[in-house]
Amino acid sequence: MIRSIVTAHIVLICLAGCSMKPDYVRPEAPISVAWPTGPAYKSNSPQTEDLTVAYKLKWNEFYVHPQLQKLIALALANNRDLRVASLNVEKSRAQYRIRRADLVPTIAASGSGTVQRLPADVSPSGQAMIARNYNLSLGLSSYEIDLFGRVQSLKDQVLEQYLATEQARHSVQISLIAEVANNYLTLAADKERLKLARETLASQQASYQLIQSRFMAGASSELDLHQAQTSVDAARVDVARYTSLVAQDENLLTLVVGTQLAAELLPTGFSSVGTLRELPPGVPSEVLQRRPDVMQAELLLKAANANIGAARAAFFPRITLNTSIGTSSDQLTGLFSPGSLAWGFAPQFTLPIFDYGRNMAGLTVAERDRDIYLAQYDKTIQSAFREVADALAQNGTVSEQLQAQQSLTETTAKSYRLSQARYQGGAASYLNVLDSQRSLYRAQQGLISVNLTRLTNQVTLYKVLGGGSEQ
């Protein structure tokens, strides 16, 4: 009889695994096969070896400045958002293991003993007695024979969700690295602006003192004196404003990194930032499939596809097994005596009859979930395409902006020097000097902004191409 039970188990397990899950085919990407072209984009054609350079480039190979590397390493170790994402991965992995365990029988050993006094009126012998029963068994408990792949489909669903959380962690890591770099660059730019504002304030104070002396001597008008005072006050406003911005930038960088920062890790200005590694100007759109957020969207689509298999299997019968084999005796010492063998075999067959409407609704829900995740996948890859295209558009024009801004700064500096000379020679009013100084100050501030744009564009391009997900 035992051999028959074992044989029945083997047959049923071999019959299991007929999956109702639809075959998965990756959707065609709803984007162009090439990046946009036009005046905003560089015309350089990418080489074959450049197709996945950003994806393959590790973050410490792209961010070559030692201070920035140390900050990123601290953020990866201490940032709370990344820590939550990592914990979600561990949680999802445990959930997958739980679901995977449903595919194999749960074999458990159990033992029990009961001692019961039976009064005479209920005793089989008509006399009061004490009944003893001892059991020791090994068997299966509520094991479902997965004939139609319901359990396998649920396991596949949880597996894809687990893999999706891993890609979500990679996305968080990429965004964190870019955020640290951008905050670092912004802090450097604001310190550069603060330095410029202080230099401008010192220059304006010196000019004010000179004009005040000229006013006392009758060589300058009161209007010139007040105009010089407005220039000093404007510089004082900027010094205070940028002092506040620098403090806020440092606070934000500390928050993102997740720990207190040593002073030597903070930039002193753009001169301490260094350079970033240049990326190729263009890559084919297929590289977007490597982005973690796109991979996450596709894995969630696969999970929804697997859930359809479980919903389809709900229309078919379910067979569960409860079996045991062991010994039983009315004496504890007799559990292993000859003739004490005991076994049990209790298969359960469940056939849905009046649940067609419920099961059909469940299948519809699963199919609509798949359609929703398909639309989200399309939107994710379209958004990724737009992000890369925007970054390439800015990358294609920022060099020209920088050249023009440098030329503008040099020209306004010359105009400022000439207006000062004309004023000192009595050929122009101080208003011309003031206008030239303000133009120079705006040009210098603009040069800092364009330099910041150039560097942050490199950071953004590296991020949107999927770089930085691995060490």
C-alpha beads as a LAMMPS data file, in Angstrom:
LAMMPS data file: protein, C-alpha beads

471 atoms
470 bonds

1 atom types
1 bond types

-500.0 500.0 xlo xhi
-500.0 500.0 ylo yhi
-500.0 500.0 zlo zhi

Masses

1 110.0

Atoms # bond

1 1 1 0.000 0.000 0.000
2 1 1 2.866 2.384 0.805
3 1 1 4.336 1.733 -2.619
4 1 1 1.009 2.635 -4.200
5 1 1 0.838 5.929 -2.299
6 1 1 4.362 6.886 -3.329
7 1 1 3.639 5.929 -6.932
8 1 1 0.472 8.073 -6.921
9 1 1 2.474 11.040 -5.593
10 1 1 5.080 10.690 -8.320
11 1 1 2.456 10.475 -11.061
12 1 1 0.578 13.522 -9.820
13 1 1 3.752 15.570 -9.500
14 1 1 4.777 14.604 -13.048
15 1 1 1.389 15.715 -14.310
16 1 1 1.806 19.089 -12.640
17 1 1 3.185 22.124 -14.424
18 1 1 0.791 22.593 -17.333
19 1 1 1.000 26.385 -17.461
20 1 1 -1.865 28.654 -18.482
21 1 1 0.484 31.663 -18.554
22 1 1 0.524 33.557 -21.900
23 1 1 3.832 33.585 -23.762
24 1 1 5.653 36.856 -23.136
25 1 1 6.903 38.868 -26.102
26 1 1 8.732 42.136 -25.468
27 1 1 6.624 45.007 -26.833
28 1 1 8.083 47.026 -29.654
29 1 1 9.562 50.236 -28.274
30 1 1 7.205 53.146 -29.114
31 1 1 10.094 55.465 -29.970
32 1 1 12.288 56.331 -32.917
33 1 1 15.238 54.097 -33.745
34 1 1 17.530 57.144 -33.776
35 1 1 17.936 60.298 -31.760
36 1 1 16.519 63.600 -33.025
37 1 1 18.627 65.650 -35.398
38 1 1 18.764 69.355 -36.068
39 1 1 20.657 72.527 -35.180
40 1 1 20.514 71.762 -31.442
41 1 1 22.287 68.410 -31.758
42 1 1 25.870 67.584 -32.509
43 1 1 26.313 65.936 -35.898
44 1 1 29.019 63.490 -34.769
45 1 1 28.091 59.905 -35.612
46 1 1 28.627 57.484 -32.712
47 1 1 31.084 54.643 -33.148
48 1 1 30.068 51.046 -32.543
49 1 1 32.171 50.795 -29.391
50 1 1 30.342 53.842 -27.965
51 1 1 26.889 52.243 -27.975
52 1 1 26.861 51.335 -24.298
53 1 1 29.777 53.357 -22.964
54 1 1 27.711 55.234 -20.366
55 1 1 25.998 52.074 -19.156
56 1 1 29.292 50.230 -18.800
57 1 1 31.160 53.194 -17.304
58 1 1 31.368 52.893 -13.517
59 1 1 30.578 55.992 -11.524
60 1 1 34.095 56.272 -10.084
61 1 1 35.441 56.233 -13.655
62 1 1 33.124 59.054 -14.699
63 1 1 33.452 61.217 -11.572
64 1 1 37.220 61.408 -11.407
65 1 1 37.542 64.158 -8.799
66 1 1 38.660 62.645 -5.451
67 1 1 36.422 64.853 -3.279
68 1 1 33.333 64.006 -5.310
69 1 1 34.201 60.310 -5.291
70 1 1 34.404 60.346 -1.494
71 1 1 31.052 62.148 -1.223
72 1 1 29.349 59.643 -3.530
73 1 1 30.825 56.727 -1.590
74 1 1 29.513 58.236 1.658
75 1 1 26.070 58.695 0.100
76 1 1 25.942 55.088 -1.101
77 1 1 26.742 53.965 2.429
78 1 1 24.513 56.366 4.366
79 1 1 21.644 57.686 2.229
80 1 1 18.321 56.622 3.737
81 1 1 16.385 56.452 0.464
82 1 1 18.913 53.988 -0.935
83 1 1 18.803 52.048 2.320
84 1 1 15.007 51.761 2.076
85 1 1 15.319 50.588 -1.530
86 1 1 17.832 47.923 -0.483
87 1 1 15.558 46.758 2.329
88 1 1 12.677 46.523 -0.144
89 1 1 14.844 44.231 -2.273
90 1 1 15.512 41.976 0.717
91 1 1 11.815 41.951 1.587
92 1 1 10.835 41.084 -1.971
93 1 1 13.453 38.318 -2.085
94 1 1 11.970 36.774 1.065
95 1 1 8.457 36.968 -0.427
96 1 1 9.717 35.162 -3.511
97 1 1 11.211 32.403 -1.381
98 1 1 7.900 31.984 0.421
99 1 1 6.013 31.654 -2.857
100 1 1 8.639 29.338 -4.345
101 1 1 8.265 26.983 -1.353
102 1 1 4.654 26.313 -2.440
103 1 1 5.973 24.362 -5.438
104 1 1 7.469 21.578 -3.320
105 1 1 5.700 19.403 -0.755
106 1 1 5.873 20.464 2.855
107 1 1 6.970 17.398 4.789
108 1 1 6.539 17.643 8.513
109 1 1 6.999 15.250 11.412
110 1 1 4.422 15.243 14.172
111 1 1 3.825 13.376 17.375
112 1 1 0.953 13.341 19.788
113 1 1 -0.240 11.574 22.873
114 1 1 -3.604 11.586 24.600
115 1 1 -4.753 10.117 27.872
116 1 1 -8.509 10.167 28.444
117 1 1 -10.807 8.692 31.128
118 1 1 -14.055 7.354 29.750
119 1 1 -17.011 6.913 32.136
120 1 1 -18.874 3.611 32.109
121 1 1 -21.883 4.895 30.152
122 1 1 -19.720 5.900 27.143
123 1 1 -17.019 3.258 27.436
124 1 1 -17.081 0.504 24.778
125 1 1 -16.679 -2.121 27.537
126 1 1 -19.438 -0.681 29.730
127 1 1 -16.938 0.026 32.478
128 1 1 -15.005 3.117 33.318
129 1 1 -11.603 3.073 31.699
130 1 1 -8.586 5.172 30.852
131 1 1 -7.831 5.279 27.115
132 1 1 -4.345 6.061 25.858
133 1 1 -3.272 6.844 22.304
134 1 1 0.219 7.725 21.041
135 1 1 1.077 8.692 17.455
136 1 1 4.244 9.455 15.571
137 1 1 3.980 10.331 11.859
138 1 1 5.669 11.909 8.847
139 1 1 3.655 13.314 5.964
140 1 1 2.488 16.021 3.594
141 1 1 0.191 18.835 4.651
142 1 1 -2.157 20.554 2.161
143 1 1 0.148 20.171 -0.836
144 1 1 -1.445 21.386 -4.069
145 1 1 -0.757 19.347 -7.200
146 1 1 -0.118 22.163 -9.694
147 1 1 -1.795 20.503 -12.687
148 1 1 -2.598 23.783 -14.453
149 1 1 0.328 25.941 -13.368
150 1 1 -1.494 28.165 -10.879
151 1 1 1.215 27.938 -8.222
152 1 1 3.993 28.213 -10.817
153 1 1 2.398 31.347 -12.294
154 1 1 2.129 32.940 -8.855
155 1 1 5.756 32.068 -8.213
156 1 1 6.766 33.627 -11.546
157 1 1 4.787 36.750 -10.696
158 1 1 6.584 37.207 -7.375
159 1 1 9.947 36.497 -9.030
160 1 1 9.421 39.253 -11.587
161 1 1 8.317 41.627 -8.832
162 1 1 11.446 40.804 -6.864
163 1 1 13.636 41.483 -9.899
164 1 1 11.724 44.737 -10.434
165 1 1 12.559 45.904 -6.900
166 1 1 16.210 45.208 -7.628
167 1 1 16.006 47.443 -10.698
168 1 1 14.190 50.040 -8.601
169 1 1 17.167 50.032 -6.240
170 1 1 19.482 50.583 -9.204
171 1 1 17.317 53.521 -10.295
172 1 1 17.521 55.036 -6.830
173 1 1 21.295 54.586 -6.867
174 1 1 21.668 56.274 -10.257
175 1 1 19.487 59.203 -9.144
176 1 1 21.369 59.469 -5.835
177 1 1 24.772 59.626 -7.523
178 1 1 23.531 62.309 -9.924
179 1 1 21.926 64.250 -7.067
180 1 1 25.159 64.246 -5.055
181 1 1 27.111 65.425 -8.103
182 1 1 24.603 68.156 -8.987
183 1 1 24.411 69.410 -5.395
184 1 1 28.204 69.436 -5.221
185 1 1 28.414 71.450 -8.451
186 1 1 25.669 73.835 -7.331
187 1 1 27.507 74.443 -4.060
188 1 1 30.706 75.135 -6.002
189 1 1 28.863 77.563 -8.301
190 1 1 27.227 79.423 -5.423
191 1 1 30.581 79.709 -3.658
192 1 1 32.000 81.126 -6.875
193 1 1 29.100 83.589 -7.040
194 1 1 29.660 84.533 -3.398
195 1 1 33.342 85.103 -4.087
196 1 1 32.468 87.323 -7.068
197 1 1 29.903 89.243 -5.016
198 1 1 32.470 89.890 -2.271
199 1 1 35.061 91.040 -4.791
200 1 1 32.471 93.300 -6.397
201 1 1 31.496 94.684 -2.985
202 1 1 35.124 95.459 -2.138
203 1 1 35.580 97.167 -5.510
204 1 1 32.382 99.193 -5.112
205 1 1 33.326 100.239 -1.597
206 1 1 36.687 101.439 -2.873
207 1 1 34.933 103.362 -5.691
208 1 1 32.475 104.853 -3.215
209 1 1 35.287 106.076 -0.969
210 1 1 37.033 107.602 -3.968
211 1 1 33.893 109.375 -5.154
212 1 1 33.181 110.510 -1.607
213 1 1 36.618 112.100 -1.496
214 1 1 35.989 113.708 -4.883
215 1 1 32.598 114.936 -3.654
216 1 1 34.162 116.486 -0.568
217 1 1 36.668 118.191 -2.864
218 1 1 33.894 119.388 -5.192
219 1 1 35.086 117.225 -8.103
220 1 1 32.054 114.890 -8.122
221 1 1 28.368 115.583 -7.798
222 1 1 26.038 114.358 -5.082
223 1 1 24.292 112.287 -7.761
224 1 1 27.538 110.399 -8.407
225 1 1 27.870 109.758 -4.671
226 1 1 24.359 108.324 -4.368
227 1 1 24.797 106.219 -7.487
228 1 1 27.963 104.764 -6.003
229 1 1 26.062 104.055 -2.781
230 1 1 23.364 102.106 -4.683
231 1 1 26.085 99.971 -6.266
232 1 1 27.558 99.198 -2.836
233 1 1 24.151 98.314 -1.404
234 1 1 23.340 96.038 -4.355
235 1 1 26.618 94.178 -3.838
236 1 1 25.859 93.831 -0.115
237 1 1 22.478 92.299 -0.977
238 1 1 24.125 89.725 -3.241
239 1 1 26.752 88.867 -0.623
240 1 1 24.036 88.187 1.934
241 1 1 21.942 86.228 -0.561
242 1 1 24.754 83.988 -1.727
243 1 1 25.965 83.466 1.831
244 1 1 22.530 82.074 2.625
245 1 1 22.446 79.955 -0.547
246 1 1 25.846 78.433 0.219
247 1 1 24.658 77.436 3.700
248 1 1 21.484 75.913 2.246
249 1 1 23.498 74.052 -0.401
250 1 1 25.704 72.566 2.291
251 1 1 22.650 71.503 4.304
252 1 1 21.104 69.834 1.253
253 1 1 24.332 68.037 0.392
254 1 1 24.576 66.787 3.988
255 1 1 21.010 65.473 3.790
256 1 1 21.602 63.678 0.508
257 1 1 24.878 62.137 1.648
258 1 1 23.250 61.096 4.921
259 1 1 26.064 62.033 7.304
260 1 1 27.994 65.064 8.481
261 1 1 30.588 66.238 5.980
262 1 1 34.160 67.184 6.688
263 1 1 35.154 70.655 5.497
264 1 1 37.851 69.250 3.220
265 1 1 35.186 67.406 1.198
266 1 1 33.363 70.620 0.279
267 1 1 34.305 72.551 -2.870
268 1 1 35.761 76.036 -2.594
269 1 1 34.658 77.046 -6.087
270 1 1 34.759 75.895 -9.679
271 1 1 38.533 75.775 -9.593
272 1 1 38.281 72.849 -7.145
273 1 1 35.654 70.919 -9.085
274 1 1 37.888 69.428 -11.746
275 1 1 36.486 67.880 -14.888
276 1 1 34.097 65.075 -15.770
277 1 1 34.694 62.418 -18.368
278 1 1 33.240 63.255 -21.772
279 1 1 30.563 60.957 -23.191
280 1 1 29.908 60.236 -26.870
281 1 1 27.425 62.690 -28.383
282 1 1 24.879 60.097 -29.471
283 1 1 23.808 56.489 -29.029
284 1 1 21.068 54.408 -30.646
285 1 1 17.776 54.315 -28.812
286 1 1 18.160 50.589 -28.034
287 1 1 20.438 51.580 -25.147
288 1 1 17.335 52.726 -23.256
289 1 1 16.398 49.081 -22.719
290 1 1 19.347 48.933 -20.329
291 1 1 18.045 51.689 -18.070
292 1 1 16.938 50.292 -14.703
293 1 1 13.615 52.144 -14.721
294 1 1 12.774 50.704 -18.149
295 1 1 13.844 47.240 -17.017
296 1 1 11.720 47.644 -13.884
297 1 1 8.668 48.571 -15.973
298 1 1 9.198 45.540 -18.201
299 1 1 9.600 43.193 -15.224
300 1 1 6.341 44.471 -13.736
301 1 1 4.726 43.818 -17.129
302 1 1 6.064 40.251 -17.005
303 1 1 4.684 39.851 -13.482
304 1 1 1.237 40.952 -14.657
305 1 1 1.522 38.537 -17.569
306 1 1 2.292 35.670 -15.168
307 1 1 -0.696 36.597 -13.004
308 1 1 -2.951 35.962 -16.017
309 1 1 -1.816 32.320 -15.898
310 1 1 -2.914 32.043 -12.271
311 1 1 -6.264 33.659 -13.116
312 1 1 -6.835 31.202 -15.986
313 1 1 -5.938 28.221 -13.801
314 1 1 -8.693 29.238 -11.355
315 1 1 -11.245 27.862 -13.854
316 1 1 -9.861 24.335 -13.498
317 1 1 -9.931 21.771 -10.662
318 1 1 -7.491 21.915 -7.772
319 1 1 -6.140 18.819 -6.031
320 1 1 -4.519 19.011 -2.618
321 1 1 -2.957 16.180 -0.661
322 1 1 -2.817 15.398 3.045
323 1 1 -0.863 12.218 3.729
324 1 1 0.938 10.697 6.640
325 1 1 2.787 7.530 7.588
326 1 1 3.968 6.534 11.036
327 1 1 3.152 4.445 14.064
328 1 1 0.313 4.382 16.559
329 1 1 -0.093 2.558 19.856
330 1 1 -1.943 2.687 23.125
331 1 1 1.392 2.415 24.898
332 1 1 4.324 4.762 24.478
333 1 1 6.729 1.828 24.425
334 1 1 4.728 0.187 21.668
335 1 1 5.191 2.873 19.014
336 1 1 7.928 0.869 17.315
337 1 1 6.535 -2.571 17.933
338 1 1 5.565 -4.862 15.017
339 1 1 2.052 -4.132 13.787
340 1 1 2.065 -0.474 14.922
341 1 1 2.275 0.935 11.366
342 1 1 -0.347 3.598 10.609
343 1 1 -0.889 5.669 7.438
344 1 1 -3.358 8.082 6.030
345 1 1 -4.071 9.331 2.496
346 1 1 -6.597 12.156 2.081
347 1 1 -6.611 13.805 -1.354
348 1 1 -9.040 16.698 -1.808
349 1 1 -10.567 17.587 -5.181
350 1 1 -12.097 21.048 -5.692
351 1 1 -14.023 21.818 -8.876
352 1 1 -15.417 25.355 -9.338
353 1 1 -19.044 25.122 -10.447
354 1 1 -20.834 28.315 -9.493
355 1 1 -17.713 30.554 -9.441
356 1 1 -17.520 31.205 -13.166
357 1 1 -18.526 34.864 -12.809
358 1 1 -16.035 35.459 -10.007
359 1 1 -13.228 33.709 -11.875
360 1 1 -14.065 35.532 -15.113
361 1 1 -13.917 38.849 -13.276
362 1 1 -10.568 37.833 -11.783
363 1 1 -9.234 37.026 -15.242
364 1 1 -10.471 40.382 -16.556
365 1 1 -8.730 42.170 -13.686
366 1 1 -5.487 40.310 -14.445
367 1 1 -5.698 41.154 -18.152
368 1 1 -6.414 44.821 -17.486
369 1 1 -3.493 44.916 -15.050
370 1 1 -1.303 43.601 -17.858
371 1 1 -2.632 46.316 -20.195
372 1 1 -1.979 48.987 -17.551
373 1 1 1.603 47.837 -17.045
374 1 1 2.064 47.752 -20.814
375 1 1 0.969 51.387 -21.062
376 1 1 3.271 52.282 -18.162
377 1 1 6.146 50.492 -19.871
378 1 1 5.512 52.469 -23.066
379 1 1 5.366 55.725 -21.104
380 1 1 8.568 54.892 -19.222
381 1 1 10.569 54.252 -22.373
382 1 1 9.086 57.337 -24.073
383 1 1 10.058 59.466 -21.061
384 1 1 13.534 57.959 -21.109
385 1 1 13.878 58.814 -24.801
386 1 1 12.783 62.392 -24.134
387 1 1 15.263 62.763 -21.231
388 1 1 18.187 61.604 -23.350
389 1 1 17.084 63.753 -26.304
390 1 1 16.845 66.827 -24.045
391 1 1 20.276 66.148 -22.595
392 1 1 21.754 65.699 -26.075
393 1 1 20.111 68.938 -27.231
394 1 1 21.683 70.853 -24.376
395 1 1 24.984 69.049 -24.844
396 1 1 25.003 70.104 -28.496
397 1 1 24.645 73.825 -27.718
398 1 1 26.294 74.389 -24.351
399 1 1 29.798 74.751 -25.839
400 1 1 28.603 77.596 -28.067
401 1 1 26.867 79.204 -25.087
402 1 1 30.088 79.015 -23.090
403 1 1 32.187 80.538 -25.883
404 1 1 29.688 83.355 -26.380
405 1 1 29.457 84.030 -22.641
406 1 1 33.252 84.146 -22.297
407 1 1 33.451 86.604 -25.195
408 1 1 30.674 88.700 -23.633
409 1 1 32.487 88.770 -20.288
410 1 1 35.769 89.842 -21.870
411 1 1 34.042 92.561 -23.903
412 1 1 32.110 93.995 -20.958
413 1 1 35.309 93.967 -18.880
414 1 1 36.967 96.143 -21.514
415 1 1 33.938 98.450 -21.634
416 1 1 34.066 98.794 -17.848
417 1 1 37.742 99.758 -17.910
418 1 1 37.166 102.286 -20.699
419 1 1 34.175 103.858 -18.930
420 1 1 36.247 104.213 -15.758
421 1 1 39.012 105.918 -17.693
422 1 1 36.556 108.288 -19.395
423 1 1 34.943 109.158 -16.080
424 1 1 38.276 109.849 -14.428
425 1 1 39.178 112.020 -17.430
426 1 1 35.907 113.922 -17.127
427 1 1 34.606 112.729 -20.505
428 1 1 31.675 110.662 -19.137
429 1 1 29.343 110.588 -16.160
430 1 1 29.529 108.056 -13.359
431 1 1 26.232 106.572 -14.618
432 1 1 28.165 105.128 -17.590
433 1 1 30.642 103.545 -15.176
434 1 1 27.803 102.127 -13.124
435 1 1 26.049 100.662 -16.162
436 1 1 29.292 99.090 -17.382
437 1 1 30.018 97.644 -13.940
438 1 1 26.547 96.129 -13.701
439 1 1 26.881 94.641 -17.197
440 1 1 30.239 93.123 -16.262
441 1 1 28.814 91.692 -13.037
442 1 1 25.877 90.120 -14.917
443 1 1 28.251 88.695 -17.528
444 1 1 30.491 87.193 -14.857
445 1 1 27.496 85.676 -13.092
446 1 1 26.247 84.364 -16.431
447 1 1 29.614 82.735 -17.092
448 1 1 29.363 80.878 -13.793
449 1 1 25.829 79.757 -14.676
450 1 1 26.848 78.482 -18.126
451 1 1 29.793 76.608 -16.637
452 1 1 27.394 75.032 -14.138
453 1 1 25.016 74.128 -16.972
454 1 1 27.858 72.482 -18.896
455 1 1 28.882 70.308 -15.946
456 1 1 25.364 69.394 -14.840
457 1 1 24.538 68.458 -18.434
458 1 1 27.365 65.917 -18.361
459 1 1 25.977 64.551 -15.092
460 1 1 22.474 64.374 -16.531
461 1 1 23.606 62.707 -19.749
462 1 1 25.480 60.062 -17.769
463 1 1 22.426 59.501 -15.588
464 1 1 19.795 59.265 -18.340
465 1 1 21.935 56.820 -20.322
466 1 1 21.814 54.451 -17.352
467 1 1 25.311 55.013 -16.002
468 1 1 26.151 54.518 -12.351
469 1 1 23.910 51.602 -11.408
470 1 1 26.917 49.478 -10.447
471 1 1 30.162 50.170 -8.583

Bonds

1 1 1 2
2 1 2 3
3 1 3 4
4 1 4 5
5 1 5 6
6 1 6 7
7 1 7 8
8 1 8 9
9 1 9 10
10 1 10 11
11 1 11 12
12 1 12 13
13 1 13 14
14 1 14 15
15 1 15 16
16 1 16 17
17 1 17 18
18 1 18 19
19 1 19 20
20 1 20 21
21 1 21 22
22 1 22 23
23 1 23 24
24 1 24 25
25 1 25 26
26 1 26 27
27 1 27 28
28 1 28 29
29 1 29 30
30 1 30 31
31 1 31 32
32 1 32 33
33 1 33 34
34 1 34 35
35 1 35 36
36 1 36 37
37 1 37 38
38 1 38 39
39 1 39 40
40 1 40 41
41 1 41 42
42 1 42 43
43 1 43 44
44 1 44 45
45 1 45 46
46 1 46 47
47 1 47 48
48 1 48 49
49 1 49 50
50 1 50 51
51 1 51 52
52 1 52 53
53 1 53 54
54 1 54 55
55 1 55 56
56 1 56 57
57 1 57 58
58 1 58 59
59 1 59 60
60 1 60 61
61 1 61 62
62 1 62 63
63 1 63 64
64 1 64 65
65 1 65 66
66 1 66 67
67 1 67 68
68 1 68 69
69 1 69 70
70 1 70 71
71 1 71 72
72 1 72 73
73 1 73 74
74 1 74 75
75 1 75 76
76 1 76 77
77 1 77 78
78 1 78 79
79 1 79 80
80 1 80 81
81 1 81 82
82 1 82 83
83 1 83 84
84 1 84 85
85 1 85 86
86 1 86 87
87 1 87 88
88 1 88 89
89 1 89 90
90 1 90 91
91 1 91 92
92 1 92 93
93 1 93 94
94 1 94 95
95 1 95 96
96 1 96 97
97 1 97 98
98 1 98 99
99 1 99 100
100 1 100 101
101 1 101 102
102 1 102 103
103 1 103 104
104 1 104 105
105 1 105 106
106 1 106 107
107 1 107 108
108 1 108 109
109 1 109 110
110 1 110 111
111 1 111 112
112 1 112 113
113 1 113 114
114 1 114 115
115 1 115 116
116 1 116 117
117 1 117 118
118 1 118 119
119 1 119 120
120 1 120 121
121 1 121 122
122 1 122 123
123 1 123 124
124 1 124 125
125 1 125 126
126 1 126 127
127 1 127 128
128 1 128 129
129 1 129 130
130 1 130 131
131 1 131 132
132 1 132 133
133 1 133 134
134 1 134 135
135 1 135 136
136 1 136 137
137 1 137 138
138 1 138 139
139 1 139 140
140 1 140 141
141 1 141 142
142 1 142 143
143 1 143 144
144 1 144 145
145 1 145 146
146 1 146 147
147 1 147 148
148 1 148 149
149 1 149 150
150 1 150 151
151 1 151 152
152 1 152 153
153 1 153 154
154 1 154 155
155 1 155 156
156 1 156 157
157 1 157 158
158 1 158 159
159 1 159 160
160 1 160 161
161 1 161 162
162 1 162 163
163 1 163 164
164 1 164 165
165 1 165 166
166 1 166 167
167 1 167 168
168 1 168 169
169 1 169 170
170 1 170 171
171 1 171 172
172 1 172 173
173 1 173 174
174 1 174 175
175 1 175 176
176 1 176 177
177 1 177 178
178 1 178 179
179 1 179 180
180 1 180 181
181 1 181 182
182 1 182 183
183 1 183 184
184 1 184 185
185 1 185 186
186 1 186 187
187 1 187 188
188 1 188 189
189 1 189 190
190 1 190 191
191 1 191 192
192 1 192 193
193 1 193 194
194 1 194 195
195 1 195 196
196 1 196 197
197 1 197 198
198 1 198 199
199 1 199 200
200 1 200 201
201 1 201 202
202 1 202 203
203 1 203 204
204 1 204 205
205 1 205 206
206 1 206 207
207 1 207 208
208 1 208 209
209 1 209 210
210 1 210 211
211 1 211 212
212 1 212 213
213 1 213 214
214 1 214 215
215 1 215 216
216 1 216 217
217 1 217 218
218 1 218 219
219 1 219 220
220 1 220 221
221 1 221 222
222 1 222 223
223 1 223 224
224 1 224 225
225 1 225 226
226 1 226 227
227 1 227 228
228 1 228 229
229 1 229 230
230 1 230 231
231 1 231 232
232 1 232 233
233 1 233 234
234 1 234 235
235 1 235 236
236 1 236 237
237 1 237 238
238 1 238 239
239 1 239 240
240 1 240 241
241 1 241 242
242 1 242 243
243 1 243 244
244 1 244 245
245 1 245 246
246 1 246 247
247 1 247 248
248 1 248 249
249 1 249 250
250 1 250 251
251 1 251 252
252 1 252 253
253 1 253 254
254 1 254 255
255 1 255 256
256 1 256 257
257 1 257 258
258 1 258 259
259 1 259 260
260 1 260 261
261 1 261 262
262 1 262 263
263 1 263 264
264 1 264 265
265 1 265 266
266 1 266 267
267 1 267 268
268 1 268 269
269 1 269 270
270 1 270 271
271 1 271 272
272 1 272 273
273 1 273 274
274 1 274 275
275 1 275 276
276 1 276 277
277 1 277 278
278 1 278 279
279 1 279 280
280 1 280 281
281 1 281 282
282 1 282 283
283 1 283 284
284 1 284 285
285 1 285 286
286 1 286 287
287 1 287 288
288 1 288 289
289 1 289 290
290 1 290 291
291 1 291 292
292 1 292 293
293 1 293 294
294 1 294 295
295 1 295 296
296 1 296 297
297 1 297 298
298 1 298 299
299 1 299 300
300 1 300 301
301 1 301 302
302 1 302 303
303 1 303 304
304 1 304 305
305 1 305 306
306 1 306 307
307 1 307 308
308 1 308 309
309 1 309 310
310 1 310 311
311 1 311 312
312 1 312 313
313 1 313 314
314 1 314 315
315 1 315 316
316 1 316 317
317 1 317 318
318 1 318 319
319 1 319 320
320 1 320 321
321 1 321 322
322 1 322 323
323 1 323 324
324 1 324 325
325 1 325 326
326 1 326 327
327 1 327 328
328 1 328 329
329 1 329 330
330 1 330 331
331 1 331 332
332 1 332 333
333 1 333 334
334 1 334 335
335 1 335 336
336 1 336 337
337 1 337 338
338 1 338 339
339 1 339 340
340 1 340 341
341 1 341 342
342 1 342 343
343 1 343 344
344 1 344 345
345 1 345 346
346 1 346 347
347 1 347 348
348 1 348 349
349 1 349 350
350 1 350 351
351 1 351 352
352 1 352 353
353 1 353 354
354 1 354 355
355 1 355 356
356 1 356 357
357 1 357 358
358 1 358 359
359 1 359 360
360 1 360 361
361 1 361 362
362 1 362 363
363 1 363 364
364 1 364 365
365 1 365 366
366 1 366 367
367 1 367 368
368 1 368 369
369 1 369 370
370 1 370 371
371 1 371 372
372 1 372 373
373 1 373 374
374 1 374 375
375 1 375 376
376 1 376 377
377 1 377 378
378 1 378 379
379 1 379 380
380 1 380 381
381 1 381 382
382 1 382 383
383 1 383 384
384 1 384 385
385 1 385 386
386 1 386 387
387 1 387 388
388 1 388 389
389 1 389 390
390 1 390 391
391 1 391 392
392 1 392 393
393 1 393 394
394 1 394 395
395 1 395 396
396 1 396 397
397 1 397 398
398 1 398 399
399 1 399 400
400 1 400 401
401 1 401 402
402 1 402 403
403 1 403 404
404 1 404 405
405 1 405 406
406 1 406 407
407 1 407 408
408 1 408 409
409 1 409 410
410 1 410 411
411 1 411 412
412 1 412 413
413 1 413 414
414 1 414 415
415 1 415 416
416 1 416 417
417 1 417 418
418 1 418 419
419 1 419 420
420 1 420 421
421 1 421 422
422 1 422 423
423 1 423 424
424 1 424 425
425 1 425 426
426 1 426 427
427 1 427 428
428 1 428 429
429 1 429 430
430 1 430 431
431 1 431 432
432 1 432 433
433 1 433 434
434 1 434 435
435 1 435 436
436 1 436 437
437 1 437 438
438 1 438 439
439 1 439 440
440 1 440 441
441 1 441 442
442 1 442 443
443 1 443 444
444 1 444 445
445 1 445 446
446 1 446 447
447 1 447 448
448 1 448 449
449 1 449 450
450 1 450 451
451 1 451 452
452 1 452 453
453 1 453 454
454 1 454 455
455 1 455 456
456 1 456 457
457 1 457 458
458 1 458 459
459 1 459 460
460 1 460 461
461 1 461 462
462 1 462 463
463 1 463 464
464 1 464 465
465 1 465 466
466 1 466 467
467 1 467 468
468 1 468 469
469 1 469 470
470 1 470 471
